[in-house]
């Protein structure tokens, strides 16, 4: 039996369609014992996205960014957030979009990107599925300054650190972004293993 056979949507109400779409859905869900239970959930649909970690295995370095994130700020993070380059797909294929996002945010243009996994980042309320990529880089692959799209409010700083420094920053709490932590852990296990 498919999960779709266990869900009967009764009512969908759009609560907000200002920045992205917030909906309230009332549905019946068939429980494991066969009984049906009425439930209500709010979902925030902002589209799917992609993230990428640039790494240089010879120099043991990675490229990260710093930018202001208002939701993190209002939840007590009084600093710029350290992240991997990422962005929404905007109806493009994940690889196409991550290459454009990488160039826009960091100025890097790389030959080959490789998708390593995808994940739902906050499945209790957000519909987004994020596609995770890695790509080898060399310093000469940076063809522009990057910095993001100023018209979208982006003001992105780009920096290079060693994988050891990045892992230390995760341990100290300097790096708190989930997608970045996931890609750095992937890199530590699969890309920089001793």
N, C-alpha and C positions, 0 to 999 in steps of 0.2 A: 504494500500500500504506500502510495506517495503521500508526503506531508500535505500536498494540495488537497488530497481527499479528506484530510482531517481539519481543514479550515473552511468555515463558511462566513464570508464577510457580509455583515448586516447593514452597516452604515459607515460612510466616510465623510468627514467634515474638514474642509480646509480652514485651519485656524490662522495661518499667515502665509502670504505669498509675496513678501517684501524683498528679502535678500535671496532666500531659498524657500522651499515649501515645507511648512509644518502642518501635518494632518493628524486628526484624531480618528481612529478606526475602532468600531465596535464589531466584534466577530465572535463566533462560536468555535471552540477548539475541542476536538475529540481527544480525551485523555487516554493514557495507556490502558486503563481499565474498561475503555469503551464508552464511558459517559461523556456527555457534552457539557462544556463550561463556557459561560458568557464571559468575555474579557474585553477590556478597553485599553488601547495603547496609543501613545503619541509617537509619530515618527517624523524625523527631520531628514528631508531629502535634499542633499546638496550636490548630487551626482557622484560618480566614481572618480578616482584619482590615481596618480602614479607618483612614486618616489624613487630616487636613485642615489646610490653611493658611488662616488668616484674613488678609486684606490690605485695606488702605485706600489706593487709588491716589492720592487727592488729597493725603493727608499722607505717602505713601510709607512706611507702617508695616505691620508684621506682628505677630501675637500668637504667642508661644512660651511653653513651660512649662519648669520645672526640677523634676526629681524624682530620687530615689535609684533606681539600677538595680543590683542585686546582681551579675548576670553581668558588667557593665562594670567594677564595682569590683574583682572578683576577677581581672580581666584588666588591672589596672594603672590604671584611671581613678579617681583619688582625688578625685572631685568629683561634684556632681549632674550628671545628663545633661540637656542642653538639647534639647528635642524639640518637634515639633508635636503637638497633641492627636491621640490615636489609641487604638484598642482593638479587641478581638476582636468578631466579628459575633454570636457566640452564637446562631446560627440565624436572625438577623434579616437583612433586606435591607440592603445596605451604606449606602444613604442614611439609612434609619431609624436604624441603629446609630450612624452618625457624628454625627448630630444629638444623640442622647442622650449620647454620649461627650463632645461639645463642651460641652454644658450642664453635665455632671457635673464635667469637669476645669477649665473656664474660667469658667462662668457665662454665657457668650454664647449668645444665641438669634438666629439669622440667618434671613432670609427664603428665600434661594435658595442651594443648594449645587450645585456642578457637578463631576461626575467627569471627571478629565482623563486618567487612564491607570490601569492596574493592572500589578503586577509580582510575580514570585517573588523574595523577598528573599534567600534563602540556599538555592538549589535543590539544592545538593549533599547536604543533610541535613534541611532543614526543609520541610514540605509547604505552609506558609502562602503564600497569595496575598493581597497587600495592594491595596486599592482606594484610589486617591489622589483627594482632593477639594480644591477651593478655594472660598472664599466671601468676598464683600465684607462688610466690617463697618464700623460706626460706633461710637464710644465708648458711645452710649446703648443699644447692643444687649447690653451686659453687665447682666443682670438679677439676678445672684447672684454670690457670691464664687468659686464653683467649689472647687477644691482636691482633687477626686477623692473616692473612696469609702474612708473610713477603715477600714471593715471588711475591705477588701481590701489594707490596708497602704499605701494611696496617701496621699501628703502632697505635693501639687503646688502649686508657686508659679507664678503667671501674670505675664508681663511683656510690654510693648510696646516694640519698637525699630524703627528705620528699616531698610529693605531693605539699605541700604549698610552699616549696622552689622552686620546678620546675615551678609552676604557676607564682611565683614572677619573676623567670628568663625569662619566656615568656613575661611578662609585661614589663620588663626592656630592652628587646631585646637581652639578653644573649643567649636565645634559639631562633633560627631563621629557623630551619629546618622544612619544612612543614609537613612531615610525623610525626615528633615528636610532633609538636603542635597539630595535629589532634588526636593522641593517648592520649596525656595528657588531652586534653579537654574531650575526651570520658571518661577517667578515672575519672576526676573531677565530671562529671555528673552521671556516672553509677557505678563506682567502689568505690569511696570515698565519696559518698553523705552522708551528716550528718543525 
